[in-house]
Amino acid sequence: MRDSAIIRRLLGVYVTLVVIVLYIPMVVVGLASISRSRFFVFPIRKTSTKWYEDTFDSLQVQEAVWTSVTIAVFVAILAVVLAVFGALAYARYDWKGRKLYQKILLVPVFFPQAVLGLALQLWFNSVGIQMSWPATVFAQLVWIAPIVTLIVAIQAYGYDASVEEAARDLGATRWMVFRDITFPLLGPGIFSGFLFAVLLSWGNFPLAYFTSGADVTIPEWLYGKMIGGYTPMVPAVGFLSVLAGGLALIVGLTVRSRIARVQ
């Protein structure tokens, strides 16, 4: 009993240290965003919301937010559509080439994003595709769709396939089985994959940097301001971006828990 108590305390200390290390940078960014001085000095002598006001008034930031949101929504929707059918092929059906498909699906996930972005840029240029946000949608799909497929595949592994067989025995068509049984059973995995795709797309920099052209996303805007023309709006935009991602995650987890209760 004493040993287990010591282990629990050590684990508690370890988790606390990990949380501190992870969140101290975000706290520093938040403090820098409310500092009145142009450069961050601690302790903060004067606070101000000027940088947040400038952020909300900036047309560049508004365009970057709109571009990032547009890309994230398109990527999430397309990734989920591809993932549903890809996950069924990955987890539910036994077909020739399935093992090879399962291995190939993992390649883009572990491929360096900078190299992948450069390769896609060269390919787009060779076939005459203009660098813009639609090109970024395609580029991010190459990386995000396999991840979403694996998430949905976990859900596909977990449900009982005999329910589908019983429906077919009762005269249901393939479409009816998919619409009324398969899709609802995959619902939690689909929603989790959609949420994950939105968050991955929102924060992605390497693929957008190589393929977005003149359509600047939030990570690109932050990078551009950090390497030249720094402004205190950078920590403000960064902190708001983190808050937006955290809010989306909380809302998504809440919705997912309610979906799970209904089922």
Order of alpha helices (4+ residues) and beta strands (2+ residues): alpha-alpha-alpha-alpha-alpha-alpha-alpha-alpha-alpha-alpha-alpha-alpha
